[in-house]
Amino acid sequence: MAKRPRLTAVEAERILFAAGFVLMRTKGSHRIYFRAGERVVVPFHRGKILHPKIVIDVLSAAGEI
C-alpha cells in the first residue's frame, strides 16, 4: 500500500480549489469549503503538516482516492 502524501494547508487548499470547491467561511484558524452539499474543514496553520485523517478527507472529497 502506498504512503499517503504529506500536505500543508496551502497545498490542500490548492487541491480543493482545483476540484471545484469554494471557500465559504473562516472561523478562527479553520477554513470551510463547500461543493454541491459536500463540506470539508481544513485547519489553516501555515507551514505545518496536516493530520493524516484530514489529508484523507481532502483527497477523498477531491476525488483523488
DRENTI-911844 format. One record per residue: residue number from 1; residue in three letters; x negated, y negated, z negated of N, C-alpha, C in turn. Coordinates in steps of 0.001 Angstrom, whole numbers, always signed. Example, Ala and Ser with C-alpha at 12.3 -4.5 7.8 and 13.67 -1.06 7.14 Angstrom:
BEGIN
+-----+-----+---------+---------+---------+---------+---------+---------+---------+---------+---------+
|   i |  aa |     npx |     npy |     npz |    capx |    capy |    capz |     cpx |     cpy |     cpz |
+-----+-----+---------+---------+---------+---------+---------+---------+---------+---------+---------+
|   1 | ALA |  -13190 |   +5690 |   -7800 |  -12300 |   +4500 |   -7800 |  -13200 |   +3300 |   -7800 |
|   2 | SER |  -12850 |   +2250 |   -7080 |  -13670 |   +1060 |   -7140 |  -12900 |     -30 |   -7870 |
+-----+-----+---------+---------+---------+---------+---------+---------+---------+---------+---------+
This chain:
BEGIN
+-----+-----+---------+---------+---------+---------+---------+---------+---------+---------+---------+
|   i |  aa |     npx |     npy |     npz |    capx |    capy |    capz |     cpx |     cpy |     cpz |
+-----+-----+---------+---------+---------+---------+---------+---------+---------+---------+---------+
|   1 | MET |    -842 |   +1172 |      +0 |      +0 |      +0 |      +0 |    -893 |   -1243 |      +0 |
|   2 | ALA |    -603 |   -2184 |    +878 |   -1404 |   -3390 |    +995 |   -1134 |   -4332 |    -172 |
|   3 | LYS |   -2162 |   -5081 |    -526 |   -2009 |   -6038 |   -1609 |   -1186 |   -7236 |   -1136 |
|   4 | ARG |    -428 |   -7792 |   -2048 |    +337 |   -8999 |   -1736 |    -622 |  -10198 |   -1694 |
|   5 | PRO |    -336 |  -11170 |    -845 |   -1212 |  -12344 |    -781 |   -1071 |  -13190 |   -2043 |
|   6 | ARG |   -2104 |  -13897 |   -2363 |   -2060 |  -14840 |   -3473 |   -1720 |  -16191 |   -2871 |
|   7 | LEU |    -658 |  -16816 |   -3351 |    -187 |  -18076 |   -2795 |    -208 |  -19179 |   -3835 |
|   8 | THR |    -464 |  -20400 |   -3361 |    -258 |  -21572 |   -4194 |   +1127 |  -22115 |   -3865 |
|   9 | ALA |   +1586 |  -23083 |   -4633 |   +2915 |  -23660 |   -4398 |   +2986 |  -24360 |   -3044 |
|  10 | VAL |   +1902 |  -25000 |   -2633 |   +1876 |  -25690 |   -1339 |   +2021 |  -24690 |    -191 |
|  11 | GLU |   +1328 |  -23554 |    -288 |   +1428 |  -22516 |    +744 |   +2823 |  -21896 |    +768 |
|  12 | ALA |   +3406 |  -21673 |    -409 |   +4757 |  -21118 |    -485 |   +5762 |  -22086 |    +130 |
|  13 | GLU |   +5588 |  -23371 |    -139 |   +6479 |  -24383 |    +429 |   +6384 |  -24389 |   +1952 |
|  14 | ARG |   +5185 |  -24257 |   +2484 |   +4976 |  -24236 |   +3937 |   +5691 |  -23029 |   +4564 |
|  15 | ILE |   +5628 |  -21876 |   +3900 |   +6296 |  -20666 |   +4386 |   +7811 |  -20856 |   +4374 |
|  16 | LEU |   +8332 |  -21441 |   +3301 |   +9781 |  -21645 |   +3197 |  +10287 |  -22629 |   +4243 |
|  17 | PHE |   +9562 |  -23726 |   +4465 |   +9973 |  -24689 |   +5488 |   +9961 |  -24052 |   +6881 |
|  18 | ALA |   +8974 |  -23220 |   +7162 |   +8895 |  -22544 |   +8463 |  +10052 |  -21567 |   +8649 |
|  19 | ALA |  +10588 |  -21036 |   +7535 |  +11695 |  -20088 |   +7609 |  +13054 |  -20793 |   +7620 |
|  20 | GLY |  +13064 |  -22124 |   +7617 |  +14324 |  -22857 |   +7719 |  +14916 |  -23306 |   +6394 |
|  21 | PHE |  +14180 |  -23195 |   +5309 |  +14667 |  -23666 |   +4016 |  +14539 |  -25176 |   +3939 |
|  22 | VAL |  +15388 |  -25785 |   +3087 |  +15391 |  -27221 |   +2888 |  +15210 |  -27491 |   +1401 |
|  23 | LEU |  +14370 |  -28469 |   +1069 |  +14200 |  -28867 |    -324 |  +15447 |  -29620 |    -758 |
|  24 | MET |  +16188 |  -29049 |   -1708 |  +17434 |  -29669 |   -2150 |  +17236 |  -30577 |   -3357 |
|  25 | ARG |  +16453 |  -30121 |   -4339 |  +16255 |  -30963 |   -5504 |  +15007 |  -30521 |   -6251 |
|  26 | THR |  +14611 |  -31374 |   -7174 |  +13471 |  -31099 |   -8029 |  +13912 |  -31324 |   -9464 |
|  27 | LYS |  +13533 |  -30399 |  -10341 |  +13828 |  -30563 |  -11759 |  +12540 |  -30278 |  -12518 |
|  28 | GLY |  +11935 |  -31316 |  -13036 |  +10642 |  -31157 |  -13698 |   +9599 |  -30747 |  -12686 |
|  29 | SER |   +8917 |  -29645 |  -12937 |   +7880 |  -29174 |  -12020 |   +8390 |  -28080 |  -11095 |
|  30 | HIS |   +9700 |  -27844 |  -11076 |  +10273 |  -26798 |  -10229 |  +10986 |  -27420 |   -9032 |
|  31 | ARG |  +10751 |  -26845 |   -7874 |  +11433 |  -27297 |   -6653 |  +12384 |  -26195 |   -6210 |
|  32 | ILE |  +13610 |  -26615 |   -5838 |  +14646 |  -25667 |   -5456 |  +14914 |  -25828 |   -3960 |
|  33 | TYR |  +14815 |  -24708 |   -3233 |  +15002 |  -24681 |   -1782 |  +16246 |  -23871 |   -1453 |
|  34 | PHE |  +17021 |  -24341 |    -450 |  +18246 |  -23655 |     -32 |  +18212 |  -23367 |   +1460 |
|  35 | ARG |  +18891 |  -22262 |   +1814 |  +19136 |  -21939 |   +3215 |  +20334 |  -21006 |   +3251 |
|  36 | ALA |  +21428 |  -21445 |   +3827 |  +22619 |  -20613 |   +4054 |  +23024 |  -19818 |   +2817 |
|  37 | GLY |  +23194 |  -20489 |   +1696 |  +23649 |  -19837 |    +485 |  +22569 |  -19105 |    -285 |
|  38 | GLU |  +21352 |  -19168 |    +175 |  +20233 |  -18490 |    -469 |  +19376 |  -19544 |   -1185 |
|  39 | ARG |  +18967 |  -19251 |   -2421 |  +18209 |  -20215 |   -3214 |  +16890 |  -19600 |   -3656 |
|  40 | VAL |  +15823 |  -20408 |   -3565 |  +14512 |  -19990 |   -4044 |  +13960 |  -21125 |   -4909 |
|  41 | VAL |  +13490 |  -20762 |   -6104 |  +12906 |  -21740 |   -7025 |  +11402 |  -21484 |   -7100 |
|  42 | VAL |  +10623 |  -22546 |   -6885 |   +9173 |  -22427 |   -6918 |   +8628 |  -23405 |   -7955 |
|  43 | PRO |   +7907 |  -22908 |   -8971 |   +7237 |  -23819 |   -9906 |   +6070 |  -24484 |   -9181 |
|  44 | PHE |   +6034 |  -25803 |   -9198 |   +5088 |  -26533 |   -8375 |   +3985 |  -27134 |   -9244 |
|  45 | HIS |   +2925 |  -26344 |   -9446 |   +1740 |  -26803 |  -10153 |    +606 |  -26749 |   -9142 |
|  46 | ARG |    +258 |  -27893 |   -8624 |    -680 |  -27985 |   -7513 |   -2010 |  -27305 |   -7842 |
|  47 | GLY |   -2420 |  -26400 |   -6953 |   -3703 |  -25734 |   -7086 |   -3679 |  -24421 |   -7851 |
|  48 | LYS |   -2595 |  -24135 |   -8566 |   -2532 |  -22892 |   -9322 |   -1899 |  -21787 |   -8477 |
|  49 | ILE |   -2286 |  -20555 |   -8741 |   -1753 |  -19398 |   -8032 |    -405 |  -19024 |   -8642 |
|  50 | LEU |    +578 |  -18722 |   -7783 |   +1905 |  -18341 |   -8252 |   +1907 |  -16918 |   -8804 |
|  51 | HIS |   +2825 |  -16674 |   -9700 |   +3003 |  -15337 |  -10277 |   +3426 |  -14378 |   -9157 |
|  52 | PRO |   +2981 |  -13124 |   -9195 |   +3320 |  -12169 |   -8125 |   +4828 |  -11997 |   -7901 |
|  53 | LYS |   +5645 |  -12088 |   -8933 |   +7092 |  -11958 |   -8746 |   +7647 |  -13115 |   -7930 |
|  54 | ILE |   +7119 |  -14305 |   -8111 |   +7572 |  -15456 |   -7332 |   +7109 |  -15320 |   -5893 |
|  55 | VAL |   +5901 |  -14802 |   -5684 |   +5399 |  -14576 |   -4321 |   +6316 |  -13601 |   -3588 |
|  56 | ILE |   +6734 |  -12536 |   -4269 |   +7653 |  -11563 |   -3662 |   +8977 |  -12229 |   -3306 |
|  57 | ASP |   +9519 |  -13072 |   -4203 |  +10773 |  -13772 |   -3926 |  +10644 |  -14673 |   -2696 |
|  58 | VAL |   +9542 |  -15416 |   -2608 |   +9330 |  -16323 |   -1484 |   +9208 |  -15549 |    -174 |
|  59 | LEU |   +8395 |  -14508 |    -164 |   +8174 |  -13755 |   +1074 |   +9431 |  -12989 |   +1518 |
|  60 | SER |  +10193 |  -12452 |    +569 |  +11410 |  -11733 |    +949 |  +12483 |  -12709 |   +1437 |
|  61 | ALA |  +12569 |  -13882 |    +845 |  +13535 |  -14872 |   +1311 |  +13178 |  -15381 |   +2710 |
|  62 | ALA |  +11888 |  -15482 |   +2978 |  +11443 |  -15956 |   +4288 |  +11479 |  -14851 |   +5344 |
|  63 | GLY |  +11758 |  -13613 |   +4924 |  +11858 |  -12508 |   +5862 |  +10517 |  -11913 |   +6251 |
|  64 | GLU |   +9503 |  -12115 |   +5439 |   +8180 |  -11595 |   +5754 |   +7898 |  -10272 |   +5072 |
|  65 | ILE |   +8827 |   -9796 |   +4264 |   +8665 |   -8470 |   +3623 |   +9762 |   -7578 |   +4139 |
+-----+-----+---------+---------+---------+---------+---------+---------+---------+---------+---------+
